[in-house]
Amino acid sequence: MRLFENNVYGMTKNGDLFRSPIDGGKVNFEKYYHFNFTPSDFHIRDSTLYLTYNKRNRFLSIIDPYHETNIERINIWRTGFKILADHPFFGVGDIDLGNVYAQYKDKYLKENFGHMHNNYVHLLVILGVVGFATVMFMLFKIFLLHLKILEL
């Protein structure tokens, strides 16, 4: 949804652009235009409509340390390392981490996760250092095997 010159705009997944004038809080969308492709985002500036295939804000959010999802991901990893500190050698086991995560997360965190949103941190938490080293060794051996196959 975008607001421009007392109109609210919205777009559907099939490329239909809708417009509704702001009229005392009432919203009455009417089809404004149809595109022959599906834009992922749009922006209206100086009476010009800009369309993109990719959301610009999603790309920029990858490097933004203050973006809400990045902050949450860092909190998840920090909680994962708290769990690892209590179960360093063999981890907590290959289980859904929802209940364990709930015990270790900071009280101000509202969400509960069963995955650490990073495969390395997740492997460390569920398998511990011993299991993590074993998995990394196996992946290394598979990599060497692939290199050997490519030489033939």
N, CA and C atoms as an extended XYZ file, in Angstrom:
456
Properties=species:S:1:pos:R:3:atomname:S:1:resname:S:1:resid:I:1 pbc="F F F"
N         0.840       -1.174        0.000 N   MET     1
C         0.000        0.000        0.000 CA  MET     1
C         0.883        1.235        0.000 C   MET     1
N         0.536        2.183       -0.825 N   ARG     2
C         1.276        3.437       -0.894 CA  ARG     2
C         0.278        4.594       -0.875 C   ARG     2
N         0.682        5.686       -0.270 N   LEU     3
C        -0.140        6.893       -0.209 CA  LEU     3
C         0.506        7.946       -1.101 C   LEU     3
N        -0.283        8.519       -2.007 N   PHE     4
C         0.223        9.559       -2.887 CA  PHE     4
C        -0.924       10.467       -3.296 C   PHE     4
N        -0.771       11.754       -3.057 N   GLU     5
C        -1.747       12.773       -3.438 CA  GLU     5
C        -3.176       12.363       -3.062 C   GLU     5
N        -3.375       12.073       -1.777 N   ASN     6
C        -4.691       11.726       -1.230 CA  ASN     6
C        -5.305       10.483       -1.851 C   ASN     6
N        -4.475        9.603       -2.363 N   ASN     7
C        -4.922        8.311       -2.860 CA  ASN     7
C        -4.103        7.223       -2.195 C   ASN     7
N        -4.733        6.084       -1.979 N   VAL     8
C        -4.042        4.905       -1.490 CA  VAL     8
C        -3.952        3.936       -2.650 C   VAL     8
N        -2.741        3.395       -2.880 N   TYR     9
C        -2.525        2.467       -3.978 CA  TYR     9
C        -2.168        1.098       -3.409 C   TYR     9
N        -2.582        0.072       -4.105 N   GLY    10
C        -2.241       -1.291       -3.740 CA  GLY    10
C        -2.101       -2.125       -4.992 C   GLY    10
N        -1.286       -3.183       -4.915 N   MET    11
C        -1.058       -4.014       -6.088 CA  MET    11
C        -1.257       -5.475       -5.727 C   MET    11
N        -1.819       -6.220       -6.654 N   THR    12
C        -2.028       -7.646       -6.454 CA  THR    12
C        -0.886       -8.428       -7.078 C   THR    12
N        -0.852       -9.715       -6.803 N   LYS    13
C         0.201      -10.582       -7.330 CA  LYS    13
C         0.105      -10.793       -8.836 C   LYS    13
N        -1.060      -10.541       -9.412 N   ASN    14
C        -1.192      -10.742      -10.857 CA  ASN    14
C        -0.976       -9.451      -11.654 C   ASN    14
N        -0.487       -8.395      -11.014 N   GLY    15
C        -0.130       -7.180      -11.719 CA  GLY    15
C        -1.219       -6.134      -11.803 C   GLY    15
N        -2.282       -6.258      -11.034 N   ASP    16
C        -3.337       -5.254      -11.029 CA  ASP    16
C        -3.013       -4.172      -10.001 C   ASP    16
N        -3.060       -2.934      -10.442 N   LEU    17
C        -2.841       -1.801       -9.560 CA  LEU    17
C        -4.197       -1.193       -9.224 C   LEU    17
N        -4.474       -1.041       -7.949 N   PHE    18
C        -5.741       -0.484       -7.483 CA  PHE    18
C        -5.489        0.863       -6.825 C   PHE    18
N        -6.509        1.732       -6.896 N   ARG    19
C        -6.408        3.057       -6.297 CA  ARG    19
C        -7.703        3.364       -5.559 C   ARG    19
N        -7.568        4.021       -4.418 N   SER    20
C        -8.734        4.463       -3.661 CA  SER    20
C        -8.466        5.864       -3.136 C   SER    20
N        -9.361        6.789       -3.421 N   PRO    21
C        -9.194        8.114       -2.815 CA  PRO    21
C        -9.458        8.043       -1.313 C   PRO    21
N        -8.777        8.888       -0.575 N   ILE    22
C        -9.012        8.961        0.863 CA  ILE    22
C       -10.215        9.864        1.062 C   ILE    22
N       -11.296        9.261        1.536 N   ASP    23
C       -12.550        9.998        1.663 CA  ASP    23
C       -13.127        9.763        3.044 C   ASP    23
N       -12.701       10.540        4.004 N   GLY    24
C       -13.238       10.436        5.353 CA  GLY    24
C       -13.013        9.081        5.998 C   GLY    24
N       -11.915        8.451        5.687 N   GLY    25
C       -11.608        7.153        6.289 CA  GLY    25
C       -12.180        5.980        5.516 C   GLY    25
N       -12.994        6.216        4.494 N   LYS    26
C       -13.541        5.129        3.687 CA  LYS    26
C       -12.545        4.738        2.611 C   LYS    26
N       -12.436        3.459        2.374 N   VAL    27
C       -11.553        2.948        1.333 CA  VAL    27
C       -12.411        2.188        0.335 C   VAL    27
N       -12.340        2.607       -0.921 N   ASN    28
C       -13.095        1.971       -1.985 CA  ASN    28
C       -12.153        1.791       -3.176 C   ASN    28
N       -11.467        0.645       -3.215 N   PHE    29
C       -10.483        0.414       -4.260 CA  PHE    29
C       -11.146        0.147       -5.599 C   PHE    29
N       -10.579        0.761       -6.622 N   GLU    30
C       -10.988        0.513       -7.997 CA  GLU    30
C        -9.744        0.141       -8.790 C   GLU    30
N        -9.913       -0.758       -9.753 N   LYS    31
C        -8.785       -1.156      -10.583 CA  LYS    31
C        -8.325        0.051      -11.389 C   LYS    31
N        -7.047        0.353      -11.274 N   TYR    32
C        -6.480        1.546      -11.897 CA  TYR    32
C        -5.703        1.190      -13.160 C   TYR    32
N        -4.943        0.067      -13.111 N   TYR    33
C        -4.142       -0.323      -14.254 CA  TYR    33
C        -3.766       -1.791      -14.117 C   TYR    33
N        -3.540       -2.449      -15.243 N   HIS    34
C        -3.066       -3.841      -15.237 CA  HIS    34
C        -1.752       -3.913      -15.997 C   HIS    34
N        -0.759       -4.532      -15.369 N   PHE    35
C         0.537       -4.728      -16.014 CA  PHE    35
C         0.602       -6.153      -16.551 C   PHE    35
N         1.367       -6.357      -17.606 N   ASN    36
C         1.491       -7.690      -18.204 CA  ASN    36
C         2.580       -8.520      -17.538 C   ASN    36
N         3.005       -8.092      -16.394 N   PHE    37
C         3.968       -8.846      -15.594 CA  PHE    37
C         3.621       -8.609      -14.129 C   PHE    37
N         4.313       -9.303      -13.258 N   THR    38
C         4.032       -9.178      -11.831 CA  THR    38
C         5.170       -8.428      -11.151 C   THR    38
N         4.993       -7.140      -10.922 N   PRO    39
C         6.036       -6.406      -10.192 CA  PRO    39
C         6.053       -6.831       -8.725 C   PRO    39
N         7.228       -6.805       -8.129 N   SER    40
C         7.300       -7.174       -6.718 CA  SER    40
C         7.169       -5.964       -5.807 C   SER    40
N         7.369       -4.768       -6.359 N   ASP    41
C         7.238       -3.564       -5.549 CA  ASP    41
C         6.981       -2.390       -6.471 C   ASP    41
N         6.425       -1.331       -5.919 N   PHE    42
C         6.194       -0.131       -6.694 CA  PHE    42
C         6.384        1.085       -5.811 C   PHE    42
N         6.628        2.205       -6.467 N   HIS    43
C         6.817        3.462       -5.743 CA  HIS    43
C         6.306        4.578       -6.638 C   HIS    43
N         5.626        5.540       -6.049 N   ILE    44
C         5.118        6.681       -6.794 CA  ILE    44
C         5.869        7.905       -6.314 C   ILE    44
N         6.464        8.624       -7.287 N   ARG    45
C         7.228        9.819       -6.943 CA  ARG    45
C         7.066       10.843       -8.057 C   ARG    45
N         6.667       12.037       -7.698 N   ASP    46
C         6.480       13.123       -8.674 CA  ASP    46
C         5.597       12.689       -9.836 C   ASP    46
N         4.476       12.080       -9.525 N   SER    47
C         3.495       11.610      -10.510 CA  SER    47
C         4.036       10.533      -11.445 C   SER    47
N         5.148        9.905      -11.075 N   THR    48
C         5.714        8.819      -11.883 CA  THR    48
C         5.645        7.534      -11.074 C   THR    48
N         5.200        6.466      -11.731 N   LEU    49
C         5.099        5.155      -11.100 CA  LEU    49
C         6.337        4.346      -11.461 C   LEU    49
N         7.070        3.895      -10.437 N   TYR    50
C         8.255        3.075      -10.632 CA  TYR    50
C         7.931        1.654      -10.202 C   TYR    50
N         8.298        0.684      -11.038 N   LEU    51
C         8.053       -0.722      -10.748 CA  LEU    51
C         9.381       -1.468      -10.688 C   LEU    51
N         9.454       -2.453       -9.814 N   THR    52
C        10.657       -3.272       -9.729 CA  THR    52
C        10.276       -4.739       -9.663 C   THR    52
N        11.218       -5.565      -10.070 N   TYR    53
C        11.045       -7.005       -9.920 CA  TYR    53
C        11.517       -7.463       -8.543 C   TYR    53
N        12.397       -6.703       -7.937 N   ASN    54
C        12.945       -7.053       -6.633 CA  ASN    54
C        12.685       -5.918       -5.661 C   ASN    54
N        12.429       -6.283       -4.432 N   LYS    55
C        12.205       -5.259       -3.419 CA  LYS    55
C        13.534       -4.658       -3.003 C   LYS    55
N        13.684       -3.387       -3.254 N   ARG    56
C        14.921       -2.682       -2.923 CA  ARG    56
C        15.189       -2.745       -1.425 C   ARG    56
N        14.141       -2.581       -0.636 N   ASN    57
C        14.356       -2.568        0.806 CA  ASN    57
C        14.832       -3.922        1.318 C   ASN    57
N        14.485       -5.025        0.648 N   ARG    58
C        14.941       -6.340        1.078 CA  ARG    58
C        16.440       -6.481        0.849 C   ARG    58
N        16.919       -5.994       -0.289 N   PHE    59
C        18.354       -6.051       -0.549 CA  PHE    59
C        19.126       -5.210        0.454 C   PHE    59
N        18.634       -4.023        0.732 N   LEU    60
C        19.325       -3.141        1.662 CA  LEU    60
C        19.268       -3.667        3.091 C   LEU    60
N        18.239       -4.442        3.414 N   SER    61
C        18.102       -4.939        4.780 CA  SER    61
C        19.173       -5.958        5.137 C   SER    61
N        19.800       -6.561        4.142 N   ILE    62
C        20.816       -7.578        4.404 CA  ILE    62
C        21.982       -6.998        5.194 C   ILE    62
N        22.343       -5.748        4.915 N   ILE    63
C        23.512       -5.155        5.560 CA  ILE    63
C        23.151       -4.160        6.653 C   ILE    63
N        21.866       -4.032        6.953 N   ASP    64
C        21.423       -3.062        7.954 CA  ASP    64
C        21.411       -3.710        9.338 C   ASP    64
N        22.332       -3.334       10.231 N   PRO    65
C        22.368       -3.968       11.554 CA  PRO    65
C        21.181       -3.591       12.432 C   PRO    65
N        20.435       -2.552       12.052 N   TYR    66
C        19.293       -2.128       12.848 CA  TYR    66
C        17.969       -2.612       12.272 C   TYR    66
N        18.021       -3.401       11.194 N   HIS    67
C        16.792       -3.939       10.618 CA  HIS    67
C        16.206       -4.963       11.589 C   HIS    67
N        14.905       -4.932       11.725 N   GLU    68
C        14.232       -5.749       12.740 CA  GLU    68
C        14.548       -7.238       12.609 C   GLU    68
N        14.590       -7.777       11.390 N   THR    69
C        14.862       -9.211       11.254 CA  THR    69
C        16.319       -9.534       11.566 C   THR    69
N        17.239       -8.612       11.269 N   ASN    70
C        18.644       -8.849       11.604 CA  ASN    70
C        18.866       -8.827       13.104 C   ASN    70
N        18.211       -7.912       13.783 N   ILE    71
C        18.315       -7.858       15.246 CA  ILE    71
C        17.776       -9.150       15.848 C   ILE    71
N        16.643       -9.609       15.312 N   GLU    72
C        16.060      -10.835       15.836 CA  GLU    72
C        16.965      -12.033       15.564 C   GLU    72
N        17.560      -12.079       14.379 N   ARG    73
C        18.457      -13.182       14.038 CA  ARG    73
C        19.673      -13.195       14.963 C   ARG    73
N        20.223      -12.041       15.256 N   ILE    74
C        21.369      -11.964       16.167 CA  ILE    74
C        20.956      -12.417       17.567 C   ILE    74
N        19.758      -12.053       17.995 N   ASN    75
C        19.263      -12.518       19.299 CA  ASN    75
C        19.102      -14.037       19.317 C   ASN    75
N        18.654      -14.605       18.214 N   ILE    76
C        18.510      -16.068       18.129 CA  ILE    76
C        19.877      -16.718       18.253 C   ILE    76
N        20.866      -16.198       17.532 N   TRP    77
C        22.215      -16.773       17.605 CA  TRP    77
C        22.800      -16.647       19.001 C   TRP    77
N        22.588      -15.490       19.633 N   ARG    78
C        23.094      -15.292       20.991 CA  ARG    78
C        22.471      -16.314       21.942 C   ARG    78
N        21.165      -16.544       21.782 N   THR    79
C        20.490      -17.549       22.609 CA  THR    79
C        21.057      -18.933       22.309 C   THR    79
N        21.349      -19.206       21.045 N   GLY    80
C        21.956      -20.485       20.677 CA  GLY    80
C        23.287      -20.704       21.356 C   GLY    80
N        24.096      -19.647       21.445 N   PHE    81
C        25.385      -19.786       22.114 CA  PHE    81
C        25.228      -19.937       23.626 C   PHE    81
N        24.150      -19.402       24.188 N   LYS    82
C        23.861      -19.648       25.614 CA  LYS    82
C        23.561      -21.130       25.832 C   LYS    82
N        22.771      -21.701       24.923 N   ILE    83
C        22.446      -23.133       25.025 CA  ILE    83
C        23.717      -23.955       24.876 C   ILE    83
N        24.545      -23.586       23.896 N   LEU    84
C        25.800      -24.311       23.670 CA  LEU    84
C        26.714      -24.240       24.896 C   LEU    84
N        26.723      -23.110       25.578 N   ALA    85
C        27.572      -22.970       26.764 CA  ALA    85
C        27.182      -23.974       27.851 C   ALA    85
N        25.891      -24.312       27.937 N   ASP    86
C        25.442      -25.289       28.939 CA  ASP    86
C        25.556      -26.733       28.453 C   ASP    86
N        25.641      -26.941       27.141 N   HIS    87
C        25.728      -28.290       26.570 CA  HIS    87
C        26.832      -28.305       25.502 C   HIS    87
N        28.081      -28.066       25.904 N   PRO    88
C        29.129      -27.835       24.901 CA  PRO    88
C        29.585      -29.070       24.127 C   PRO    88
N        29.621      -30.223       24.733 N   PHE    89
C        30.240      -31.368       24.064 CA  PHE    89
C        29.305      -32.113       23.126 C   PHE    89
N        28.088      -32.427       23.583 N   PHE    90
C        27.183      -33.232       22.767 CA  PHE    90
C        25.873      -32.525       22.450 C   PHE    90
N        25.723      -31.279       22.804 N   GLY    91
C        24.536      -30.506       22.469 CA  GLY    91
C        23.297      -30.993       23.194 C   GLY    91
N        22.140      -30.535       22.740 N   VAL    92
C        20.873      -30.897       23.378 CA  VAL    92
C        20.180      -32.033       22.653 C   VAL    92
N        20.729      -32.481       21.551 N   GLY    93
C        20.127      -33.564       20.781 CA  GLY    93
C        19.385      -33.021       19.573 C   GLY    93
N        19.158      -33.906       18.630 N   ASP    94
C        18.498      -33.528       17.381 CA  ASP    94
C        16.996      -33.458       17.606 C   ASP    94
N        16.557      -32.351       18.176 N   ILE    95
C        15.154      -32.154       18.520 CA  ILE    95
C        14.695      -30.791       18.016 C   ILE    95
N        13.400      -30.565       18.043 N   ASP    96
C        12.881      -29.219       17.803 CA  ASP    96
C        13.304      -28.373       18.994 C   ASP    96
N        13.931      -27.269       18.738 N   LEU    97
C        14.503      -26.470       19.812 CA  LEU    97
C        13.525      -25.486       20.446 C   LEU    97
N        12.262      -25.542       20.089 N   GLY    98
C        11.284      -24.591       20.603 CA  GLY    98
C        11.236      -24.525       22.113 C   GLY    98
N        11.160      -25.672       22.781 N   ASN    99
C        11.071      -25.690       24.247 CA  ASN    99
C        12.389      -25.271       24.893 C   ASN    99
N        13.497      -25.734       24.341 N   VAL   100
C        14.809      -25.375       24.894 CA  VAL   100
C        15.058      -23.884       24.688 C   VAL   100
N        14.736      -23.392       23.500 N   TYR   101
C        14.926      -21.969       23.193 CA  TYR   101
C        14.131      -21.102       24.168 C   TYR   101
N        12.917      -21.517       24.479 N   ALA   102
C        12.056      -20.754       25.394 CA  ALA   102
C        12.693      -20.621       26.779 C   ALA   102
N        13.448      -21.616       27.200 N   GLN   103
C        14.093      -21.573       28.512 CA  GLN   103
C        15.295      -20.628       28.534 C   GLN   103
N        15.968      -20.460       27.403 N   TYR   104
C        17.212      -19.694       27.367 CA  TYR   104
C        17.068      -18.273       26.823 C   TYR   104
N        16.007      -17.990       26.107 N   LYS   105
C        15.886      -16.666       25.485 CA  LYS   105
C        15.695      -15.588       26.540 C   LYS   105
N        16.064      -14.370       26.175 N   ASP   106
C        15.848      -13.235       27.061 CA  ASP   106
C        14.348      -12.987       27.190 C   ASP   106
N        13.940      -12.506       28.323 N   LYS   107
C        12.507      -12.347       28.612 CA  LYS   107
C        11.823      -11.355       27.675 C   LYS   107
N        12.564      -10.366       27.176 N   TYR   108
C        11.951       -9.355       26.309 CA  TYR   108
C        11.727       -9.861       24.883 C   TYR   108
N        12.303      -11.008       24.528 N   LEU   109
C        12.084      -11.556       23.188 CA  LEU   109
C        10.731      -12.235       23.142 C   LEU   109
N         9.899      -11.825       22.189 N   LYS   110
C         8.529      -12.324       22.152 CA  LYS   110
C         8.377      -13.621       21.369 C   LYS   110
N         9.199      -13.835       20.363 N   GLU   111
C         9.057      -15.012       19.512 CA  GLU   111
C         9.792      -16.207       20.100 C   GLU   111
N         9.327      -17.381       19.724 N   ASN   112
C         9.957      -18.623       20.137 CA  ASN   112
C        10.326      -19.386       18.869 C   ASN   112
N        11.559      -19.854       18.770 N   PHE   113
C        12.028      -20.495       17.554 CA  PHE   113
C        12.501      -21.910       17.826 C   PHE   113
N        12.325      -22.768       16.829 N   GLY   114
C        12.802      -24.143       16.905 CA  GLY   114
C        14.042      -24.360       16.065 C   GLY   114
N        14.505      -23.300       15.401 N   HIS   115
C        15.710      -23.360       14.578 CA  HIS   115
C        16.509      -22.094       14.840 C   HIS   115
N        17.809      -22.194       14.772 N   MET   116
C        18.673      -21.076       15.118 CA  MET   116
C        18.899      -20.097       13.962 C   MET   116
N        18.255      -20.292       12.827 N   HIS   117
C        18.368      -19.415       11.649 CA  HIS   117
C        19.798      -19.266       11.161 C   HIS   117
N        20.599      -20.256       11.419 N   ASN   118
C        21.945      -20.385       10.890 CA  ASN   118
C        22.302      -21.857       11.073 C   ASN   118
N        22.605      -22.538        9.994 N   ASN   119
C        22.827      -23.980       10.086 CA  ASN   119
C        24.012      -24.342       10.961 C   ASN   119
N        25.066      -23.536       10.948 N   TYR   120
C        26.230      -23.838       11.786 CA  TYR   120
C        25.895      -23.682       13.265 C   TYR   120
N        25.231      -22.605       13.618 N   VAL   121
C        24.832      -22.409       15.015 CA  VAL   121
C        23.858      -23.516       15.422 C   VAL   121
N        22.936      -23.871       14.535 N   HIS   122
C        21.960      -24.918       14.840 CA  HIS   122
C        22.663      -26.259       15.081 C   HIS   122
N        23.613      -26.596       14.215 N   LEU   123
C        24.351      -27.849       14.405 CA  LEU   123
C        25.136      -27.838       15.712 C   LEU   123
N        25.753      -26.708       16.035 N   LEU   124
C        26.472      -26.613       17.307 CA  LEU   124
C        25.542      -26.840       18.489 C   LEU   124
N        24.349      -26.259       18.443 N   VAL   125
C        23.413      -26.379       19.565 CA  VAL   125
C        22.891      -27.805       19.698 C   VAL   125
N        22.518      -28.433       18.588 N   ILE   126
C        21.910      -29.769       18.713 CA  ILE   126
C        22.937      -30.883       18.836 C   ILE   126
N        24.146      -30.702       18.258 N   LEU   127
C        25.139      -31.772       18.274 CA  LEU   127
C        26.337      -31.488       19.168 C   LEU   127
N        26.492      -30.251       19.596 N   GLY   128
C        27.651      -29.884       20.404 CA  GLY   128
C        28.904      -29.814       19.539 C   GLY   128
N        30.025      -29.557       20.185 N   VAL   129
C        31.290      -29.400       19.464 CA  VAL   129
C        31.721      -30.718       18.832 C   VAL   129
N        31.510      -31.829       19.527 N   VAL   130
C        31.913      -33.132       18.998 CA  VAL   130
C        31.109      -33.466       17.739 C   VAL   130
N        29.814      -33.344       17.803 N   GLY   131
C        28.965      -33.639       16.645 CA  GLY   131
C        29.208      -32.670       15.506 C   GLY   131
N        29.392      -31.397       15.844 N   PHE   132
C        29.663      -30.386       14.813 CA  PHE   132
C        30.962      -30.715       14.076 C   PHE   132
N        32.001      -31.059       14.826 N   ALA   133
C        33.278      -31.404       14.207 CA  ALA   133
C        33.127      -32.636       13.319 C   ALA   133
N        32.333      -33.598       13.753 N   THR   134
C        32.096      -34.802       12.961 CA  THR   134
C        31.394      -34.471       11.654 C   THR   134
N        30.355      -33.651       11.722 N   VAL   135
C        29.626      -33.261       10.515 CA  VAL   135
C        30.538      -32.478        9.574 C   VAL   135
N        31.329      -31.548       10.108 N   MET   136
C        32.231      -30.769        9.264 CA  MET   136
C        33.286      -31.672        8.616 C   MET   136
N        33.766      -32.674        9.368 N   PHE   137
C        34.726      -33.632        8.810 CA  PHE   137
C        34.088      -34.406        7.666 C   PHE   137
N        32.847      -34.857        7.866 N   MET   138
C        32.156      -35.593        6.801 CA  MET   138
C        31.946      -34.717        5.573 C   MET   138
N        31.562      -33.470        5.765 N   LEU   139
C        31.386      -32.565        4.629 CA  LEU   139
C        32.711      -32.317        3.905 C   LEU   139
N        33.787      -32.213        4.671 N   PHE   140
C        35.105      -32.042        4.075 CA  PHE   140
C        35.483      -33.268        3.241 C   PHE   140
N        35.224      -34.455        3.773 N   LYS   141
C        35.530      -35.692        3.040 CA  LYS   141
C        34.682      -35.793        1.771 C   LYS   141
N        33.426      -35.390        1.839 N   ILE   142
C        32.570      -35.388        0.647 CA  ILE   142
C        33.129      -34.411       -0.386 C   ILE   142
N        33.587      -33.246        0.068 N   PHE   143
C        34.191      -32.267       -0.826 CA  PHE   143
C        35.427      -32.857       -1.509 C   PHE   143
N        36.290      -33.526       -0.730 N   LEU   144
C        37.477      -34.146       -1.317 CA  LEU   144
C        37.096      -35.234       -2.319 C   LEU   144
N        36.062      -35.988       -2.013 N   LEU   145
C        35.596      -37.024       -2.931 CA  LEU   145
C        35.107      -36.400       -4.240 C   LEU   145
N        34.419      -35.307       -4.158 N   HIS   146
C        33.948      -34.609       -5.365 CA  HIS   146
C        35.126      -34.093       -6.189 C   HIS   146
N        36.132      -33.571       -5.507 N   LEU   147
C        37.324      -33.129       -6.231 CA  LEU   147
C        37.988      -34.286       -6.937 C   LEU   147
N        38.055      -35.438       -6.289 N   LYS   148
C        38.663      -36.635       -6.891 CA  LYS   148
C        37.849      -37.102       -8.095 C   LYS   148
N        36.531      -37.055       -7.984 N   ILE   149
C        35.671      -37.456       -9.099 CA  ILE   149
C        35.882      -36.523      -10.295 C   ILE   149
N        36.018      -35.240      -10.028 N   LEU   150
C        36.204      -34.273      -11.112 CA  LEU   150
C        37.526      -34.448      -11.841 C   LEU   150
N        38.519      -35.021      -11.174 N   GLU   151
C        39.818      -35.255      -11.812 CA  GLU   151
C        39.735      -36.342      -12.862 C   GLU   151
N        38.754      -37.246      -12.766 N   LEU   152
C        38.669      -38.366      -13.716 CA  LEU   152
C        38.185      -37.941      -15.020 C   LEU   152
